[in-house]
């Protein structure tokens, strides 16, 4: 734009004024990263030998029943059990601080070689003019290979002090951001006796259900953190 005269400038066509974002400078905290790995090693041994965490059995993990209503398929899944969670590994830790040292961001990657889910289901599907049915209770199985669970939390300093958050006096630290995405390199879900067409739809529904569980994972993480450090979460 600087090379054009005012008469030649056509904003948005031959020239566009933009402001380059200021790059954020963050510093890795390698001491904290090593501390997290050290603390996790104690949890790892407990999970591997006791097959549970905070009183919740992980091998297998029992999942509450839920309803299916997706693209013409209506049904119910229950008696679900998840196998393979006790093989969890902490594969990556990244802790960084802002340039002004006013926040702390923690990113963790937990990996699983294989997770297997099994349970019972019933379903009816209406696709175009065709009716498909599971003919009563049938079995279903899902296999997830190379799965990862990647929680991320951010802690910020603040002067807030309300609802029992942020300590009693002076600047405090609060949990301001939390994410918990779950991904799998390959996922295969099979519902017995329902047919290939409905299986394809239920596979899509299964992927949607798994991706939608992030909210439940976040609530679980918040509950764990609040149990240990109540004042950090508002």
N, C-alpha and C positions, 0 to 999 in steps of 0.2 A: 504493500500500500504506500510505503514511503517513496517509491519510485514513480508514482502516478500523480498527475495534477488533480486538483479537486474536481475539474470538469470530467476527467477520465474515470474517476472512481465510480464503480457501480457496486455498492455494498452487497456482499453475498454472491456476486457473480465473478467479477475479475479480481476481487480482493475481499479478504475477510480479516477483521481484527480479532485476534485471540489473545488470551492471557495464559501463558504456560504455567501449569500447576507447580507450586514450590515442592520439590522432592522432600519427602519425610526422611529424616535421618534417625535410624534406630541402632541401638547397641545391643549386641548379644550378651547375655549373662550366662557364661559357661559354668560358673560355680553353681548357680541355681539349676541349670540343666543336669549337672552331675548329681545334685541333691535329689532331684525328682527321680532320676534313674535308681538311685540308692534306696529311696523310700519305696519305689515300685517293686524292687526286688523282694522286699518283705511281703507285699501283697501277692506277688507272683507265686511265691512258695506256698502261701496260704491257699490260693486258688487251686494250684496244682495238686495239693495233698488233701485239702478239706472239701474241694469242689463247691465252695460257697463263698459269698461275700456279704457282709453285714446281715447275716442270717438268711440270705436268699440263696436257695440251691441253684447252682449253675449247671449241674450235670445230672439230669437235664433241667433246663429252665422251663417251667410250665407257664404257658401264655393264656390269658383269659379268652373265653369264646368271643367271637364277633360276627356281625352280619355282613353279607355281601350284597351289594346293589350296584352293579356296574355294567353299562352297555347292554341292557336287556337280560343280564344274568342276576338272579336273586337266589340267595342261599345263606348258609350258616356254616361256620367252621368252629370246631371245639376240640377239647382234649389234645391241644397242640403242645408238643414238646420240642425244645431246641437242644440239639446235641453239638458239642464242639466248642462251647464258650470257655471251657476250662483250659483250652490250649492257647488262650490269648497271649500275645507278646507285645511288649512296648517297643516298636521299631524305630520311632523317631521322636525327638524332643527338641523344641525350639522355644527359647525364652528371650524376649527382647524388651528393651526399655526405650522410652522416647528420649530425644536429645535433651529435653529439660528435666528428665528423670521424674516425670509426673504421672506416668502410667507404666503398667507392666502387662505384657501380652504373652500368654502361654499357649502353644500349639502342640498337641500330642497326637501321635498316630499309633493306634493299636491294630494289630493285624491278626488274621485267622487264616490258616491254610484252607480249612473247609468247615462250613456250618451246614448241618442237616436239620430240617424241620419236618416233623410228621404229625398227622392228626386225622380227625374224622371230618367229613363234610356232607352236606346235602345241597343240591342246587337244581334249579329249573331255569332254562334259557329260552327266550323267544327271539329268534333271529329271522327277520323278514316274516314269512308265513310258516316257518318251521318251529316245532317245539322239541326241545331236548331236555332230558331229565337224567339225574344220576340214579334213578330207581332206588331211592332210599339212601341209607347211610353207606358211604364209601370211604376209602382211604385216600389221603393226599400226601405228597412228599415234595419237599423243595430242597435243592442242593445249591449252596452258594460257595463258589471257589474264590480264593484270594480276596477275601473280604477285608475292608478296613473301616475302622471307626475313628473319626478325627475330631475330637472335641477341641474347641478354642475358647478361651476365656480372656477377658480384658479387665484389669483392675485400674481404677482411677483414684487419684487423691481428690478429696472434696471437703468442704466445710459443713456439709449437711449433718444434721443431728436430729432425726425425727423418727417416730415409730420404732424406737429401739435400734436404729441403724446408725452406723458410723461412729460408735464409741460415745463416751460421755463428754469429752471436752477436746478442743483443738481440732486441727485437720485430721481427717480420717481416710480410710481406704474402703471403697465400695466396689462390688462386682457390677460392672455396667454393660458388658456384652458377653453373650454365651452362645455358641453354636455346637451342633453335634451331628454332622452329616455321616451317613453310613453308605458305603459303596461296595460293589462287588464286580470283579472282572467278568464273571460268568454266573448266570443264574438260570437254573432249570427247575420248573415247577410242573408236577404231573398230578392230575386229578383222575382217578380211576373211573371207568365206565361212563364217561360223559361225552367222549368223542373229540376228534382233533380240533374242530372249529371252536367249540366252547373252551377247550383246553387253551387255545391261543388267547381267547379273551380273558380267561382266568389267570393266565400268565401275566398279562398286562395289568390286571387288577392286583395281582400279588406284588408286582413291582411298585405299583402306586401305594399299596398299603404299607410296604416296607419303608418307602421313602417318606411316608406321612408319619412314621413313628418317631421322627426327630423331635417333635414336641414332647412326647413321653420321655425320651432320653434326656432332654433338657430339664424336665421337671425332676427326674431321678437325680441328675447331677446337682441341681439346686438343693434338693433335699439332703444329699450327702454333705454338701458344703455347709448348709445352714445348721446341720446337726453338729458339726465340728466348730464352726465359727459363725454364730448366729448374727452378729452385728454387721457382717460383711454384705448381707443381702437385704434390700428393702422390699 
